[in-house]
Amino acid sequence: MPVVVVFEAYAGLARRVLAGAGRLGRTRLVAVDGPSGAGKTAFTARLAAALAAELPDAARPPVVHTDDLLDGWDDQLSFWDRLEEQVLAPVRAGQAGAYRRYSWVRRRFLPAQVPVPVAPVLIVEGVSAARAAIATDLTLAVFVTAPRQLRLTRAVARDGPAILPELRRWHVTERAHFAADGTEARADLVVDGAPALPHVAERYYCRIAVGDAARAVR
C-alpha cells in the first residue's frame, strides 16, 4: 500500500477534537503515544495551544506527561494503575484528579500534588498513553513516529550520554509493547515527528496514512 504524507493544521485538528464526543465522562481524552524521542511532547504542546485558541475562555487543556508518573526506569509500563487511580478515574467521574510528579534527579516522587481539573479536553502524553486498555475512553489516539537513530540522538542531546544504557533497554521494551499492543495500527492519527519537507512547525503537523484513507476522530 502506498504511504500518503499530508501536512494538516493543528487548528483544524483542535476543532475536530472539540467536535468529538467526550468518552472519559464528559471529557474528551486525547492520548499522544509513540516511541521515545519521536516528538510527542512538541506535538502535544502545539495541539494544546491550538485547543486553547478554540475554547471560549482560551483555557489551555490540562496535559499529563506519563514520564512524571513513572517510578524510575523500571516503571516504564507498570505505572498505569497510578494514572488510572489518580487522574483518569476521578475525571471520568466528573471530579478533579491530582498526582505527585516524579523527580528523575532526586529519584523520588515530590510531595506537592499536581492538580488535573475537569476540562473539555485532557491530553495524556507518553509511551503507552494510547494502550488498548484505554481505547474506549479515547476521543483521539495519536501515534508519533521518527527514525530510530534520530530519536536516540534527540534523547541524548536532551538528557546526556549517561542515560544510554537505560535508554537502549527502554527502546527494547517499548518496541515489544507497541508490537503486542498494536498501538500504531489502532491510532486515529499517525504523525511524522521528523518531516523533511519545509513547513511552519508551530502551525502544521505531518500526517502519515496508508493509502488515501485517514482515520477520523471518534
N, C-alpha and C positions, 0 to 999 in steps of 0.2 A: 504493500500500500504506500502511495506517495505521502510524504510529510509536508504539510502546509504550514507556513510560518506567516503570522499576521500581527501587525502592530495595532493594539487597541488602547483606548484611553481609560485611565483609571476612573475618570469621572463617569464614563458610561458603565463601568463595572459597579461602581458605587450605587448608581441608580438601579441597576439590576438587582443588587443585593437588597436594597430597601424595598423593592417591589416584590421580593420573595417572601415566603411565609416564615414566621417565627416558629422554630421547632424545639428550641430549648426553652420551654414555657412560651412566653411571648417574644423572647429574644431571638434574633437571627444570629446564629453561631457560624462564624467563618473560621475554618481551620487552614492554616498555611503550613504545609508539610514539605518534605524534601530532604536530601542529604545535607550534611554539614558543609557550610561554605558555599552553598548554591546561590544564595542571595535572598533567602526568606525574609530576613529582618528588614532589608531595604524595601522589598515588595510590600511588606506589612505596613511600614511607616507611610509609604506613598498611598496605599489604599485607605489607611486610617485618615489621612489628610483629605482625601477625596470624599470620604464619607462625611467628615465634619462639614465640608463645604455644602453638602446636600441636606444636612439636618437643619431644622428650623432654628435651633438655638446655637448652631455651629459648634456643638459639643463633640470633642474628639472621642470616638468609642474606646472603651477600655481594651487594653491589649495585655494578654498574659503570655509571657515567654516561658516555654517549658523548661529551659535551662535554669530558670530561677527556682524551680520546684524540685530539681534533682538533688539528691543527697550524695553528690560527688559522681565520679566517673562510672562507678559500678551500678548506679541507679538509672542507667540510660533509658530503659524501657519500663522498669518496675515502679516508676513514680506515679503511675496513672491513678491509683486509689487516692493519692493525696490531691490530685487535680479534681477528681470526681467529688470527693467529700467536702473540700474547702471552697471550690469555685462552681463547678457545674451543677451539683445538686441544689445548692441554695438558689442560684439564678433560675434553674428550672422551676423551682417552687415560688418564684417571684420575690426572692429575698436577696439582699446583698451578700456576696461572698467575701472572703479575706484569706490571705495566705502569708506565710513568712518566706522572705527571699533568701535563697542560699548564697553565701559568700564563697566564691571559689578561691579567694585569697586566704580567708580565715578558716575555710573548710568546715563551716557550720552554718546553720540557719540563724539569721539575725532576729533579734527579739521583736522588732517592730512589725505590726501587721500591715500588709498592703491591701487596701480595700478594693473590691471589684463590684461596682454598683450595677444595679439592674438598668440596662440601657437598650435602645432599639437594636444595637449590634454589639456583639462581643467577638473579638478576634483572639484565637489561640494560635501561637506560632511556635514551631519547633519540630524536631524529629519525632515522628509518630503522632503528631497532633491530629491527623485525619485518619487514624487507625479505624478498622472496621467496627470496633466496639462503639464508636460514637456516630456512626453513619446516619442513624435515624434522627439524630438531633441536629444535623448539619443543614444549613441553608446553602452553603458553598464550601466545597473542598478544593483546595488549590495544591498543586504539586509543583515545586520549583526545582529545576534541574540545571546542571552545568557540568562541563568536563571534569573528570576526576582530578587531574593534575592541577587545574586552575583552582578547584575547591581546596586542595591541600595547600597551595601557595597562599590563598586568601587566609586560611586559618592560621598558618604560621606567621604571616605578616601581622595578624591581629593579636595573637596570643604568645608568640615567640616559639623558637625551635624546641624548647624544653618539653612542650606538650606532644611532640611527635610520637613517642611510644604509645601513650594513651590514645592519641588521635587515630593511629593506624588500627588499634584494637576497636575503637569506636566505629570506624568505617566498615570493618568486617561485620560487626553486629548490626549496623543499620542496613547494610545490603541484604543480610539474611532476613531481617524484619520486613523490608519492603517486598522481597520476593514472596515470603509466606503470606503477607497481608494483602498483596495485590493493590497497594495504595495508588500507584500511578494509574493503573487501569481503571480504578473506580473514581478517580478525581474528576470533578466537573470542569476543571481548567488546569492545563499543563503549561507552565511558563518557562521560557528560556531565561535563565538567570545570567547569561553572558552573551547576549546577542551581538553579532559582529557588525550589523548594519547601523549606520548613524541614526540617532533619534534623540528626542528630548526625554531623558530617563525619568524625570520628575513627573511627566505627564502621560507617558506611554509605556506599556509593557509588551513583551513579545509572546504571543500565544502560539503553542505548537499543537497541531491537530493531525491525526492520521486521516488521510483522505481529505474531504472538504466538509466534514461534519464536526461542528463544535458542540460540546456538551452545554446544556443550558443550566442556569441557576434553578434550584429546585423550588 
